[in-house]
């Protein structure tokens, strides 16, 4: 079904997300992703083909539009709101991530830590210079983020495993969406992004994931991700200051580090 037929057959178009870089629309049971950067769409399509976990069906692709079938079930949760998903569902998400991380690496390069560190420095400077966040809050979280910026063996990582990108039906994972940032990366980054703002669910995810997991590195990624995302979110119509979101994550880590005397 082409885009004209979809829009003719349906009467409502839901804007899932839209900003200057990309937009996602839902029309019935079809998601239309519009992205001017064809590299991201290329990565998304290839990653879904390679990933050993459930992903949306690609219906058709006509640049700059990619049409995907809707997944059954609902998202695991939403940042800033309590998740109603069961502990078993969170554990199932952890098991699915382990399956992905155990798969062969995709054939394209990942992001270098030097690039991430340079971007983090720029963002921290801007957050303070523009009075977005207090200097001591930024500095303490910046020091914590150093733990994440250490070389680790890369895995097949999703790269943007937000809680809204994992769909479940009951206690089962029905699919994972939004693969445009996939590539070789840090396994603990995926676990951190999934549990950002939902620290109480980390134990369930680790139980499903299995093996030894360094929680300090996950916390470091929470700080790093929140520092990198805060200004971008505010500039693109999102609210990182909403309860339970990125700034609250930074404040919680700041308080924890203060209590530890760091």
GICOR-V104691 format. One record per run of one state. SS is the DSSP state (h for helix, s for strand, l for the rest). FROM is the first residue (numbers start at 1). TO is the last residue. If there is no record, write none. Layout:
# GICOR-V104691
SS_FROM_TO + SS_FROM_TO
This chain:
# GICOR-V104691
l_1_2 + h_3_9 + l_10_13 + s_14_18 + l_19_21 + s_22_27 + l_28_29 + s_30_35 + l_36_37 + h_38_50 + l_51_54 + s_55_55 + l_56_57 + s_58_62 + l_63_64 + s_65_69 + l_70_73 + s_74_75 + l_76_86 + h_87_101 + l_102_112 + h_113_129 + l_130_134 + h_135_148 + l_149_154 + s_155_157 + l_158_162 + h_163_165 + s_166_169 + l_170_171 + s_172_176 + l_177_182 + s_183_185 + l_186_186 + h_187_195 + l_196_198 + h_199_209 + l_210_214 + h_215_235 + l_236_245 + h_246_259 + l_260_262
